[in-house]
Amino acid sequence: MGEFIHMSEITFGYIPCSQTPDGSGMEQRWEEVITEAKQAEASGFDAFQIGEHHQTDTGQWPAITEVLAGVAAETETIELGTSLLLLPLYHPVHLAEQMSMVDIISGGRLTEMTVGAGYAEQDFKPFDVPLKNRPSLMEESLTVLPRLLMEDEVYHFGKRFTVRGVNMTPKPVQEPRPSIYAGAWTDQGCNRAARLADGWHTDLINTRETLKYWADFYREHAERLNKEPRVSMMREAWVGETAEEAKETWREGVMGKHRFYYSAGGYSEEADPWLEDIESPEELTFEQLEDDRFVVGDPQDCIDYIEECHETLGATHFALRFRFTDGPSHEETMEAIRLFGEEVISHFQD
């Protein structure tokens, strides 16, 4: 296993909530997200990262490169990225153009473009993309996308895409190009991340023990290819002056999201044997999930969790989601961002 990066090189990304309970009020939500992005920038977060879903009842924003361009116009230094973009829905030439334009508009701030295969049928059905095609679409896109961002004449003849002598212009500001991370939570996906991506991005459902297995698997395959392994970790996060205050404020919002994940089949009895005693999403409790999956508590609790993940998984970037459809409020989120920057991020910068 390679040496881990020094603690001072740990970085943090802020993932906003881009949806509402009924999908209405999107103008207000945009204003809130911009305000939160500015607060994250002022508080020491390194990146703003946005996720993608389509045709949801909650109105979650689907056009995320456009969102990044909008945030770029309202901020000055915070880096931009995704967590994550559904790669099988895009033609690689089109996505390369979008990435290049965001990088140009932001002055070279598109840093961690994290892509994934997706899992929800509702994301794929409107585009008539079969779920069964996801592996081959991921494989080919990850093969040709970096070339489009760097090379002047790209040829690719594959199962899903044909590219004949394309010179994608304009090219990104960054040289050689923005980083592309691959999200994965299977052996096949982690192998793909090692072979074709610049880093591996974890999911936020699995336990740290499960993620440790995949981190070792990914690292072994990357090092075998003489590539530097990079681990980016996606987690739910909230901080308060006290652990009790943090959990009380945050409990309802995060559990609404994870009960949805449970009902959608995101949880596994193999990883969590105690799930066999759960008969409905409502029986899933905060206490069952908090220690392993959530970066929550007072500032020291959050620091301890991050340090443990850095030491055991080799994670050097933490993409954190604070807010959910069911809360906390925008005002509470602004205060949590400020406190996290002041007490947690500053610890890793000293």
Backbone hydrogen bonds, N-H to C=O, Kabsch-Sander energy under -0.5 kcal/mol:
donor,donor_aa,acceptor,acceptor_aa,energy
9,E,6,H,-2.5
10,I,7,M,-1.9
11,T,316,T,-2.6
13,G,318,F,-2.9
14,Y,47,A,-2.9
15,I,13,G,-0.5
15,I,320,L,-3.1
18,S,16,P,-0.7
20,T,58,T,-2.2
23,G,20,T,-0.7
29,R,25,G,-2.1
30,W,26,M,-2.3
31,E,27,E,-1.9
32,E,28,Q,-2.3
33,V,29,R,-2.6
34,I,30,W,-2.4
35,T,31,E,-2.1
36,E,32,E,-2.6
37,A,33,V,-2.5
38,K,34,I,-2.2
39,Q,35,T,-2.1
40,A,36,E,-2.8
41,E,37,A,-2.3
42,A,38,K,-2.4
43,S,39,Q,-1.8
44,G,41,E,-1.0
45,F,40,A,-2.4
46,D,12,F,-1.8
47,A,12,F,-1.8
48,F,79,E,-2.7
49,Q,14,Y,-2.7
50,I,81,G,-1.5
52,E,84,L,-1.4
53,H,61,W,-0.7
59,G,56,T,-1.2
61,W,18,S,-0.9
64,I,62,P,-1.3
67,V,63,A,-1.4
68,L,64,I,-2.2
69,A,65,T,-1.9
70,G,66,E,-2.1
71,V,67,V,-2.5
72,A,68,L,-2.5
73,A,69,A,-1.5
74,E,70,G,-0.7
74,E,71,V,-0.8
75,T,71,V,-0.9
75,T,72,A,-0.6
79,E,46,D,-2.7
80,L,109,R,-3.6
81,G,48,F,-2.1
82,T,112,E,-1.7
83,S,50,I,-2.0
85,L,114,T,-2.7
87,L,85,L,-1.4
87,L,116,G,-1.4
89,L,86,L,-1.8
90,Y,87,L,-2.0
95,L,91,H,-2.4
96,A,92,P,-2.5
97,E,93,V,-2.0
98,Q,94,H,-2.1
99,M,95,L,-2.9
100,S,96,A,-2.4
101,M,97,E,-2.1
102,V,98,Q,-2.2
103,D,99,M,-2.3
104,I,100,S,-2.2
105,I,101,M,-3.0
106,S,102,V,-2.1
107,G,104,I,-1.1
108,G,103,D,-3.7
111,T,80,L,-2.3
111,T,109,R,-1.0
112,E,80,L,-0.9
113,M,111,T,-0.5
113,M,179,S,-2.5
114,T,82,T,-0.6
114,T,112,E,-1.2
115,V,113,M,-0.5
115,V,181,Y,-2.8
116,G,85,L,-2.6
123,D,120,A,-1.5
124,F,120,A,-0.7
124,F,121,E,-1.0
125,K,121,E,-2.6
127,F,124,F,-1.1
128,D,125,K,-1.6
129,V,124,F,-1.8
133,N,130,P,-1.6
134,R,131,L,-1.8
137,L,133,N,-2.4
138,M,134,R,-2.8
139,E,135,P,-2.5
140,E,136,S,-2.3
141,S,137,L,-2.4
142,L,138,M,-2.6
143,T,139,E,-1.0
144,V,140,E,-2.4
145,L,141,S,-2.9
148,L,144,V,-2.1
149,L,145,L,-1.6
150,M,146,P,-0.8
150,M,147,R,-0.8
151,E,147,R,-3.5
154,V,166,V,-1.9
156,H,163,V,-2.8
158,G,156,H,-0.5
158,G,161,F,-2.6
163,V,156,H,-3.3
165,G,163,V,-0.7
166,V,154,V,-2.1
168,M,166,V,-0.7
179,S,111,T,-1.2
181,Y,113,M,-1.6
182,A,199,G,-2.4
183,G,115,V,-3.4
183,G,181,Y,-0.5
184,A,201,H,-1.5
190,C,186,T,-2.5
191,N,187,D,-2.4
192,R,188,Q,-2.1
193,A,189,G,-2.3
194,A,190,C,-2.0
195,R,191,N,-2.1
196,L,192,R,-3.0
197,A,192,R,-0.5
197,A,193,A,-1.5
198,D,180,I,-3.5
199,G,180,I,-0.6
200,W,230,R,-3.0
201,H,182,A,-2.2
202,T,232,S,-2.6
211,L,207,T,-2.4
212,K,208,R,-2.2
213,Y,209,E,-1.5
214,W,210,T,-1.8
215,A,211,L,-2.8
216,D,212,K,-2.3
217,F,213,Y,-2.1
218,Y,214,W,-3.3
219,R,215,A,-2.8
220,E,216,D,-2.5
221,H,217,F,-1.9
222,A,218,Y,-2.6
223,E,219,R,-2.7
224,R,220,E,-1.7
225,L,221,H,-1.0
225,L,222,A,-0.7
226,N,223,E,-1.6
227,K,222,A,-2.6
231,V,314,G,-0.6
232,S,200,W,-3.2
232,S,230,R,-0.5
233,M,317,H,-3.4
234,M,232,S,-0.5
235,R,233,M,-0.5
235,R,319,A,-2.2
236,E,293,R,-0.8
237,A,321,R,-2.4
238,W,295,V,-2.6
240,G,297,G,-1.9
246,A,242,T,-2.2
247,K,243,A,-2.5
248,E,244,E,-2.2
249,T,245,E,-2.1
250,W,246,A,-1.8
251,R,247,K,-2.1
254,V,250,W,-2.1
255,M,251,R,-2.1
256,G,252,E,-1.6
257,K,253,G,-1.2
258,H,254,V,-2.1
259,R,255,M,-2.3
260,F,256,G,-1.1
261,Y,257,K,-1.9
262,Y,258,H,-2.1
263,S,259,R,-2.2
264,A,260,F,-1.8
265,G,262,Y,-1.5
266,G,261,Y,-3.1
272,D,268,S,-2.2
275,L,272,D,-2.3
276,E,273,P,-1.7
277,D,274,W,-1.6
278,I,275,L,-2.0
279,E,277,D,-0.5
283,E,280,S,-1.7
284,L,281,P,-1.6
289,L,285,T,-0.6
289,L,286,F,-1.1
290,E,286,F,-2.4
292,D,289,L,-0.5
293,R,289,L,-2.4
294,F,289,L,-0.6
294,F,290,E,-1.1
295,V,236,E,-2.9
296,V,294,F,-1.2
297,G,238,W,-1.2
302,C,298,D,-1.9
303,I,299,P,-2.4
304,D,300,Q,-2.6
305,Y,301,D,-2.0
306,I,302,C,-2.3
307,E,303,I,-2.7
308,E,304,D,-2.2
309,C,305,Y,-2.2
310,H,306,I,-2.3
311,E,307,E,-2.3
312,T,308,E,-2.4
313,L,309,C,-2.1
314,G,309,C,-0.7
314,G,310,H,-0.9
315,A,309,C,-1.3
316,T,231,V,-2.3
317,H,231,V,-1.1
318,F,11,T,-2.2
319,A,233,M,-2.5
319,A,317,H,-0.5
320,L,13,G,-3.0
320,L,318,F,-0.7
321,R,235,R,-2.1
322,F,15,I,-0.8
322,F,320,L,-0.6
324,F,327,G,-1.3
327,G,324,F,-2.0
333,T,329,S,-2.2
334,M,330,H,-2.4
335,E,331,E,-1.7
336,A,332,E,-2.1
337,I,333,T,-2.6
338,R,334,M,-2.1
339,L,335,E,-2.6
340,F,336,A,-2.6
341,G,337,I,-2.3
342,E,338,R,-2.5
343,E,339,L,-2.7
344,V,339,L,-0.5
344,V,340,F,-1.9
345,I,340,F,-2.5
346,S,341,G,-1.4
347,H,344,V,-0.7
348,F,344,V,-0.9
348,F,345,I,-0.9
349,Q,345,I,-0.6
349,Q,346,S,-0.7
350,D,346,S,-1.2
